[in-house]
Amino acid sequence: MKKTLIALAALTSIAGVAQAQSSVTLYGIADAFVGSLSSTTRTAGVSTKTTNTVIDSGGLASPRFGLRGVEDLGGGLKAVFALEGGILFDTGAGNQSGGGLFSRQAFVGVNGGFGTVTLGRHLTAYDALRGATNYSDNALLFSFSQIGAVYGNGVADYTNRTSNSLAYTSPSFGGFSGALVVGTGEDKTTGVSASRNNSFHLKYANGPLLVGYAYQNERFNGGSSISAIPAPGTAITAATGERDYNLFGASYDFGVAKITGSYQAAKQKNSAVATNNGKDQEFQAGVTVPFGAAAVSAGYVRSKSDNTGLRATGYSLLGTYSLSKRTSLYAGGLSRKFDLAAGANGTEKFTAVVAGLRHNF
C-alpha cells in the first residue's frame, strides 16, 4: 500500500511538471470607432463629394482572436503553434483575408537556439519590417495602405500573408536578425508555373535604433500577360505576372519622441505587353511623442507611379490615451490627395475624422 501511494505521488508530481511545461493562451484585440469619412471622386470631368458617418472596426489595429501554445520538449527545444482569426466589431462578422476561420495565421513548428521554424499560413517577412517602421505607430486606419490608400496606385501593394508556407526566424546576434518565408502555390498546371510568395528581411535592432531591409517576390498563376494598365487611381490587381517589392526602413526612439520612416519600390514585370510593366516609388515618415499615459503621432506619405502617372500624398494626426495597460482611447484625422491627370477619372481626395476604443486581451 505504501509503495502504491509513493508511486501515485510520483505520477502526480510528474503530471504537474508536464502541465507546467505546456501552455495555451487565448488572446485578441477588440477595436471599434465612430467617425466621418469623406471621398471626392471625379467622373467625366465632374467632381462629387460623398460623406458617411460610420461605426467601424480597426482604427488602431485589426480586431482579432487567437490561440497560441508552447510545450517544453527539453534540451532547449519547444513546440509552438498559433491559430488567429479576424472579426468585425461593428457587425460581428468574420474578417478573413483568406476566407477561413483562422486565415490571419495558422502554423505549427519548433523553437530553439537556432531560431523558430514553422509550417502553415504566415504573415510575410516583408510585412514584419514594414509594420515595425510604419508611421503613426502602425495604427491601422491611419496606415498609408488602408482606406484611401496612397500606396498601391499603380502596382498593387504587397500581399501580407501567404498560405502553404515555411517560415524561419533567426535569433538575435548582437542586435542582428533575419526572417524568411517561402510560400508554395501548389497550383502548377501543364504549361503554367506555380504561383509563389517569397520574402525575407534583415534588420539591426539594438536599444533605440532599428534599421532594416526587406524583399518580397510574388508570382501569380494565370499566364504570361497582365491586363492593360487601368485609369489613374486604380491599382493593377489582375492575378497574372510577377511583382517585386524592396523596402528600406528605420526607426529611432529618442525617449522624448520616436521617429519612423521607410522607402518602398514596387515593380511589376514579366508581362507579355511591355507597356504593362512599371514601377512605383513610395515614401513615408512619422513621429510619435509620448506625454505620460498619452501620445501624439503625426505622419506624412507620398507616392509616384510610373504606370499610371499618378502622384499621391497624405497626412495624419493621431492621439491616444491609455486608460490601463490593455485599454486605450484614440482620436485623429487624416487627409489624402490624388493628383489625377487632366481628363482622368478616379478619387481626388479622401478625409477621415474618427474616435474609438481599443482593448487588448
C-alpha positions as CSV (number, residue, x, y, z in Angstrom):
1,M,0.0,0.0,0.0
2,K,2.8,2.3,0.9
3,K,4.6,1.6,-2.4
4,T,1.3,2.3,-4.3
5,L,0.9,5.7,-2.5
6,I,4.5,6.6,-3.3
7,A,4.0,5.7,-7.0
8,L,0.8,7.7,-7.2
9,A,2.5,10.7,-5.6
10,A,5.4,10.4,-8.1
11,L,3.0,10.3,-11.1
12,T,1.0,13.3,-9.8
13,S,4.3,15.2,-9.4
14,I,5.4,14.3,-13.0
15,A,1.9,15.3,-14.4
16,G,2.1,18.6,-12.6
17,V,5.6,19.3,-14.1
18,A,4.4,18.3,-17.6
19,Q,1.3,20.6,-17.3
20,A,3.5,23.5,-16.1
21,Q,5.8,22.9,-19.2
22,S,2.8,23.2,-21.6
23,S,0.5,26.2,-22.0
24,V,-2.2,27.5,-24.3
25,T,-3.2,31.2,-24.3
26,L,-6.3,32.9,-25.6
27,Y,-5.6,36.4,-26.9
28,G,-7.0,39.1,-29.1
29,I,-7.8,42.7,-29.9
30,A,-11.2,44.5,-29.7
31,D,-11.2,47.8,-31.6
32,A,-14.1,49.9,-32.9
33,F,-14.5,53.6,-33.8
34,V,-17.1,56.2,-34.8
35,G,-16.3,58.8,-37.4
36,S,-16.9,60.7,-40.6
37,L,-15.4,59.5,-43.9
38,S,-15.4,61.8,-47.0
39,S,-14.4,60.9,-50.5
40,T,-14.3,63.2,-53.6
41,T,-14.3,61.5,-56.9
42,R,-14.1,62.7,-60.5
43,T,-16.3,61.2,-63.2
44,A,-16.4,62.7,-66.8
45,G,-14.9,65.9,-65.5
46,V,-17.4,66.3,-62.7
47,S,-16.2,66.1,-59.0
48,T,-18.6,64.7,-56.4
49,K,-18.1,64.6,-52.6
50,T,-19.7,61.9,-50.5
51,T,-19.6,61.9,-46.7
52,N,-20.7,58.9,-44.5
53,T,-21.0,58.7,-40.7
54,V,-19.7,55.2,-39.8
55,I,-19.2,52.9,-36.9
56,D,-16.4,50.6,-38.0
57,S,-13.6,48.2,-36.8
58,G,-9.9,48.7,-36.6
59,G,-8.9,52.3,-36.0
60,L,-5.7,51.3,-34.3
61,A,-5.4,47.6,-35.0
62,S,-7.4,44.9,-36.8
63,P,-9.7,43.2,-34.3
64,R,-8.8,39.5,-33.8
65,F,-8.9,36.5,-31.6
66,G,-6.5,33.6,-31.4
67,L,-4.9,30.7,-29.6
68,R,-1.2,30.2,-29.2
69,G,0.6,27.5,-27.4
70,V,4.0,26.2,-26.4
71,E,5.3,23.0,-24.9
72,D,8.8,22.5,-23.5
73,L,10.3,19.4,-25.2
74,G,13.5,19.6,-23.2
75,G,17.0,20.3,-24.2
76,G,16.2,23.9,-25.1
77,L,13.6,22.7,-27.7
78,K,9.9,23.9,-27.7
79,A,6.9,23.0,-29.8
80,V,4.8,26.1,-30.8
81,F,1.6,26.8,-32.6
82,A,-0.8,29.6,-33.3
83,L,-4.3,30.0,-34.7
84,E,-5.6,33.5,-35.4
85,G,-8.8,34.8,-37.0
86,G,-10.3,38.3,-37.6
87,I,-13.6,39.7,-36.6
88,L,-15.6,42.9,-37.4
89,F,-16.8,44.5,-34.2
90,D,-19.3,46.7,-36.0
91,T,-21.2,43.7,-37.4
92,G,-19.8,40.6,-35.5
93,A,-18.9,39.0,-38.9
94,G,-15.7,37.3,-39.6
95,N,-13.0,39.4,-41.3
96,Q,-10.7,36.9,-43.1
97,S,-8.3,37.8,-45.8
98,G,-8.1,34.2,-46.8
99,G,-11.7,33.2,-46.3
100,G,-11.2,30.7,-43.4
101,L,-11.8,30.8,-39.6
102,F,-8.1,31.2,-38.8
103,S,-6.9,33.0,-42.0
104,R,-4.9,35.6,-40.2
105,Q,-2.4,33.0,-39.1
106,A,-2.3,29.2,-38.6
107,F,1.0,27.4,-38.1
108,V,2.9,24.8,-36.0
109,G,6.6,24.4,-35.5
110,V,9.6,24.3,-33.2
111,N,11.7,26.8,-31.4
112,G,15.3,26.5,-30.1
113,G,18.7,28.1,-30.0
114,F,18.7,28.0,-33.8
115,G,15.6,30.2,-34.1
116,T,12.0,29.3,-34.9
117,V,10.8,27.1,-37.9
118,T,7.0,26.8,-38.6
119,L,4.7,25.4,-41.3
120,G,1.3,26.8,-42.3
121,R,-0.1,30.2,-43.1
122,H,2.1,33.2,-42.1
123,L,2.5,36.9,-42.3
124,T,5.3,37.5,-44.7
125,A,8.8,38.5,-43.6
126,Y,8.4,41.7,-45.6
127,D,5.3,42.6,-43.6
128,A,7.2,42.3,-40.3
129,L,9.7,45.0,-41.2
130,R,7.1,47.3,-42.8
131,G,4.9,47.2,-39.7
132,A,7.9,48.0,-37.5
133,T,8.7,51.1,-39.5
134,N,5.1,52.3,-40.3
135,Y,4.2,55.9,-39.3
136,S,1.6,56.7,-36.6
137,D,2.8,53.6,-34.6
138,N,1.4,51.3,-37.3
139,A,-2.2,52.4,-36.5
140,L,-4.4,50.6,-39.0
141,L,-6.8,53.2,-40.3
142,F,-4.1,55.8,-40.5
143,S,-1.8,53.4,-42.4
144,F,-0.8,54.6,-45.9
145,S,-2.1,51.3,-47.4
146,Q,-5.5,51.2,-45.9
147,I,-8.8,53.1,-46.7
148,G,-8.0,55.8,-49.2
149,A,-4.6,54.2,-49.8
150,V,-1.7,56.3,-51.0
151,Y,0.3,53.2,-51.7
152,G,-0.7,50.8,-54.5
153,N,-2.0,53.3,-57.1
154,G,-0.1,51.8,-60.0
155,V,1.4,48.5,-58.9
156,A,-0.8,46.8,-56.3
157,D,0.6,46.8,-52.8
158,Y,2.3,43.7,-51.5
159,T,0.3,40.6,-50.2
160,N,0.9,40.5,-46.4
161,R,0.0,36.8,-45.8
162,T,0.8,33.5,-47.6
163,S,-0.6,30.0,-47.2
164,N,1.2,26.7,-47.7
165,S,4.4,28.3,-46.4
166,L,7.5,27.6,-44.4
167,A,8.9,30.4,-42.1
168,Y,12.2,30.8,-40.4
169,T,13.0,33.5,-37.8
170,S,16.6,33.7,-36.6
171,P,17.7,34.5,-33.0
172,S,19.4,37.9,-32.5
173,F,23.1,38.1,-32.8
174,G,24.2,41.3,-31.1
175,G,21.1,43.0,-32.5
176,F,21.3,41.5,-36.0
177,S,18.5,39.1,-37.0
178,G,16.6,37.9,-40.1
179,A,13.5,36.1,-41.2
180,L,12.5,34.1,-44.3
181,V,9.0,33.0,-45.5
182,V,8.7,30.7,-48.6
183,G,5.1,30.2,-49.9
184,T,4.5,27.4,-52.4
185,G,1.4,28.0,-54.6
186,E,0.6,24.3,-55.1
187,D,-1.2,25.3,-58.3
188,K,1.1,24.3,-61.1
189,T,-0.6,23.0,-64.2
190,T,0.5,21.9,-67.7
191,G,2.3,24.8,-69.3
192,V,1.7,27.2,-66.3
193,S,4.2,27.7,-63.4
194,A,3.1,27.6,-59.8
195,S,2.4,30.9,-58.1
196,R,4.6,31.9,-55.2
197,N,5.1,34.4,-52.4
198,N,8.7,34.5,-51.1
199,S,10.1,37.1,-48.7
200,F,12.9,37.9,-46.3
201,H,14.2,40.7,-44.1
202,L,17.4,41.6,-42.4
203,K,17.5,44.0,-39.6
204,Y,19.5,45.5,-36.8
205,A,17.6,46.3,-33.6
206,N,19.6,47.4,-30.5
207,G,18.5,50.0,-27.9
208,P,16.7,52.9,-29.5
209,L,17.7,52.1,-33.1
210,L,16.1,49.8,-35.7
211,V,17.2,49.6,-39.3
212,G,16.5,47.0,-41.9
213,Y,15.9,45.9,-45.5
214,A,13.2,43.6,-46.8
215,Y,12.4,42.0,-50.2
216,Q,9.3,40.2,-51.4
217,N,8.6,38.4,-54.8
218,E,5.1,37.4,-55.9
219,R,4.4,35.4,-59.0
220,F,0.8,34.8,-60.0
221,N,-0.5,31.7,-61.7
222,G,-2.6,32.9,-64.7
223,G,-0.4,33.0,-67.8
224,S,2.3,35.4,-69.0
225,S,0.3,38.6,-69.7
226,I,-1.1,41.3,-67.4
227,S,-4.2,43.2,-68.2
228,A,-4.0,46.7,-69.5
229,I,-3.0,49.4,-67.1
230,P,-6.1,51.0,-65.6
231,A,-7.0,54.6,-65.2
232,P,-5.1,56.7,-62.6
233,G,-6.2,56.0,-59.1
234,T,-6.9,52.3,-59.8
235,A,-4.3,49.7,-58.8
236,I,-3.3,46.9,-61.1
237,T,-4.8,43.8,-59.5
238,A,-5.0,41.2,-62.2
239,A,-3.7,37.9,-60.8
240,T,-1.1,37.4,-63.5
241,G,2.5,38.2,-64.0
242,E,5.1,39.0,-61.3
243,R,5.9,41.7,-58.8
244,D,8.9,42.6,-56.7
245,Y,9.0,44.8,-53.6
246,N,12.1,46.4,-52.0
247,L,11.9,48.1,-48.6
248,F,14.4,50.2,-46.6
249,G,13.0,51.2,-43.2
250,A,14.2,52.5,-39.9
251,S,13.1,53.9,-36.5
252,Y,14.8,55.7,-33.6
253,D,13.5,56.3,-30.2
254,F,14.9,59.4,-28.6
255,G,12.8,59.0,-25.4
256,V,11.0,62.3,-25.8
257,A,10.0,61.3,-29.4
258,K,10.2,58.3,-31.7
259,I,10.7,58.7,-35.5
260,T,10.0,56.2,-38.2
261,G,10.4,56.1,-41.9
262,S,10.7,53.9,-45.0
263,Y,11.1,53.9,-48.8
264,Q,9.4,51.2,-50.9
265,A,9.9,50.4,-54.6
266,A,7.2,48.2,-56.1
267,K,7.8,46.8,-59.6
268,Q,5.6,44.9,-61.9
269,K,7.3,42.8,-64.6
270,N,7.2,39.8,-67.0
271,S,4.1,41.0,-68.8
272,A,3.7,39.9,-72.4
273,V,2.7,43.6,-73.1
274,A,5.8,45.7,-72.4
275,T,3.8,48.9,-71.5
276,N,2.1,47.0,-68.6
277,N,5.4,46.8,-66.7
278,G,6.2,49.6,-64.4
279,K,7.4,50.8,-61.1
280,D,6.0,52.8,-58.1
281,Q,8.2,54.7,-55.6
282,E,6.7,55.3,-52.2
283,F,7.9,57.1,-49.1
284,Q,6.5,57.6,-45.6
285,A,7.7,59.1,-42.3
286,G,6.2,59.8,-38.9
287,V,6.9,60.9,-35.3
288,T,5.3,59.8,-32.0
289,V,5.6,62.0,-28.9
290,P,4.6,60.5,-25.5
291,F,3.0,62.5,-22.7
292,G,2.7,60.2,-19.8
293,A,-0.3,58.0,-20.5
294,A,-1.0,59.9,-23.7
295,A,0.8,60.1,-27.0
296,V,0.5,62.1,-30.2
297,S,1.6,60.8,-33.6
298,A,1.9,62.6,-36.9
299,G,2.7,61.1,-40.3
300,Y,3.4,62.1,-44.0
301,V,3.3,59.8,-47.0
302,R,3.7,60.2,-50.8
303,S,3.9,58.0,-53.9
304,K,4.6,58.3,-57.6
305,S,3.6,55.7,-60.1
306,D,5.4,55.2,-63.5
307,N,2.5,53.0,-64.6
308,T,-0.4,55.5,-64.2
309,G,1.5,58.8,-63.8
310,L,-0.4,59.3,-60.5
311,R,1.1,61.2,-57.6
312,A,-0.5,61.0,-54.2
313,T,0.2,62.5,-50.8
314,G,-1.3,62.1,-47.3
315,Y,-1.1,63.5,-43.8
316,S,-2.4,62.1,-40.5
317,L,-2.6,63.2,-36.8
318,L,-3.5,60.7,-34.1
319,G,-3.8,61.0,-30.3
320,T,-4.1,58.1,-27.9
321,Y,-4.7,57.8,-24.1
322,S,-4.1,54.7,-22.1
323,L,-6.9,54.0,-19.6
324,S,-4.9,50.9,-18.4
325,K,-2.2,48.6,-19.7
326,R,-4.7,47.0,-22.0
327,T,-7.3,49.7,-22.9
328,S,-6.8,52.9,-24.9
329,L,-8.9,55.7,-26.2
330,Y,-7.9,57.3,-29.5
331,A,-8.9,60.1,-31.8
332,G,-7.5,61.5,-35.0
333,G,-7.8,62.6,-38.6
334,L,-6.2,62.1,-42.0
335,S,-6.3,63.6,-45.4
336,R,-5.1,62.2,-48.7
337,K,-4.9,63.8,-52.1
338,F,-4.5,62.2,-55.5
339,D,-3.2,64.3,-58.4
340,L,-5.2,62.9,-61.4
341,A,-4.1,63.7,-64.9
342,A,-6.3,66.1,-66.9
343,G,-9.5,64.3,-68.1
344,A,-8.8,61.2,-65.9
345,N,-11.4,59.7,-63.6
346,G,-10.8,58.5,-60.0
347,T,-10.5,59.5,-56.4
348,E,-9.3,63.1,-55.9
349,K,-9.4,63.3,-52.1
350,F,-10.2,61.3,-49.1
351,T,-10.5,62.5,-45.4
352,A,-11.5,60.9,-42.1
353,V,-12.1,62.1,-38.6
354,V,-12.6,59.4,-36.0
355,A,-12.6,58.5,-32.3
356,G,-12.5,55.0,-30.9
357,L,-11.6,52.4,-28.2
358,R,-9.1,49.5,-28.3
359,H,-8.9,46.7,-25.8
360,N,-6.2,44.0,-25.8
361,F,-6.9,40.7,-24.1
